[in-house]
Amino acid sequence: KRTLMLAGWFIAVKLAAMPLVALVLVRVLELPPVPAQIVVAYAALPTAPAAYILASRMGGDGAFVAMLISMTLIASALALPFWIALV
């Protein structure tokens, strides 16, 4: 249960909080539409697969990281269009 809560927290930060902060910064800086979409989309990307290699090589929990990567990849299919549409 605690692992799922931790995963949920990581996913919420990665796919909700980070794009929200990027969106606020884009609005504050008054960026043009295309650069604004790029910034927000970049913030909403899923976790990089290289994180698994780093976690495994450095003695971390590779299985947990692999699960996070998979979950953020699936969830970002919904998050990316949402955040890009908001820009």
ZATI-813736 format. One record per residue (C-alpha): residue number from 1; residue in one letter; x negated, y, z negated. Coordinates in steps of 0.2 Angstrom, whole numbers. Example, Ala and Ser with C-alpha at 12.3 -4.5 7.8 and 13.67 -1.06 7.14 Angstrom:
<recs>
[rec 1 'A' [-62 -22 -39]],
[rec 2 'S' [-68 -5 -36]],
</recs>
This chain:
<recs>
[rec 1 'K' [0 0 0]],
[rec 2 'R' [-14 12 -5]],
[rec 3 'T' [-23 8 12]],
[rec 4 'L' [-7 13 22]],
[rec 5 'M' [-5 29 12]],
[rec 6 'L' [-23 33 16]],
[rec 7 'A' [-21 29 34]],
[rec 8 'G' [-5 40 35]],
[rec 9 'W' [-14 54 27]],
[rec 10 'F' [-28 53 40]],
[rec 11 'I' [-16 52 54]],
[rec 12 'A' [-6 67 48]],
[rec 13 'V' [-21 77 46]],
[rec 14 'K' [-28 72 63]],
[rec 15 'L' [-12 73 73]],
[rec 16 'A' [-2 87 64]],
[rec 17 'A' [-13 98 53]],
[rec 18 'M' [-27 100 65]],
[rec 19 'P' [-16 105 80]],
[rec 20 'L' [-6 116 69]],
[rec 21 'V' [-22 126 63]],
[rec 22 'A' [-27 127 81]],
[rec 23 'L' [-10 133 87]],
[rec 24 'V' [-11 147 74]],
[rec 25 'L' [-29 152 79]],
[rec 26 'V' [-24 152 97]],
[rec 27 'R' [-9 164 93]],
[rec 28 'V' [-20 175 82]],
[rec 29 'L' [-33 176 95]],
[rec 30 'E' [-20 179 109]],
[rec 31 'L' [-29 167 120]],
[rec 32 'P' [-22 165 138]],
[rec 33 'P' [-10 150 141]],
[rec 34 'V' [-23 138 149]],
[rec 35 'P' [-37 140 136]],
[rec 36 'A' [-24 139 122]],
[rec 37 'Q' [-17 123 129]],
[rec 38 'I' [-35 116 130]],
[rec 39 'V' [-39 121 112]],
[rec 40 'V' [-23 114 105]],
[rec 41 'A' [-24 98 115]],
[rec 42 'Y' [-42 95 110]],
[rec 43 'A' [-37 97 91]],
[rec 44 'A' [-23 84 94]],
[rec 45 'L' [-34 70 102]],
[rec 46 'P' [-35 53 94]],
[rec 47 'T' [-49 48 83]],
[rec 48 'A' [-65 44 94]],
[rec 49 'P' [-69 25 96]],
[rec 50 'A' [-87 29 92]],
[rec 51 'A' [-81 30 74]],
[rec 52 'Y' [-79 12 73]],
[rec 53 'I' [-97 9 78]],
[rec 54 'L' [-103 22 65]],
[rec 55 'A' [-93 14 52]],
[rec 56 'S' [-98 -4 55]],
[rec 57 'R' [-117 1 57]],
[rec 58 'M' [-117 11 41]],
[rec 59 'G' [-108 -2 30]],
[rec 60 'G' [-91 6 31]],
[rec 61 'D' [-74 -3 33]],
[rec 62 'G' [-74 -6 51]],
[rec 63 'A' [-57 -15 51]],
[rec 64 'F' [-49 0 43]],
[rec 65 'V' [-57 12 55]],
[rec 66 'A' [-52 1 70]],
[rec 67 'M' [-34 2 63]],
[rec 68 'L' [-35 21 62]],
[rec 69 'I' [-42 22 79]],
[rec 70 'S' [-28 11 86]],
[rec 71 'M' [-14 20 76]],
[rec 72 'T' [-20 38 81]],
[rec 73 'L' [-21 32 99]],
[rec 74 'I' [-3 26 99]],
[rec 75 'A' [3 41 89]],
[rec 76 'S' [-6 54 100]],
[rec 77 'A' [5 48 115]],
[rec 78 'L' [19 57 107]],
[rec 79 'A' [9 71 98]],
[rec 80 'L' [-1 77 113]],
[rec 81 'P' [14 82 124]],
[rec 82 'F' [23 89 109]],
[rec 83 'W' [8 101 104]],
[rec 84 'I' [5 106 122]],
[rec 85 'A' [23 110 125]],
[rec 86 'L' [22 122 109]],
[rec 87 'V' [8 132 117]],
</recs>
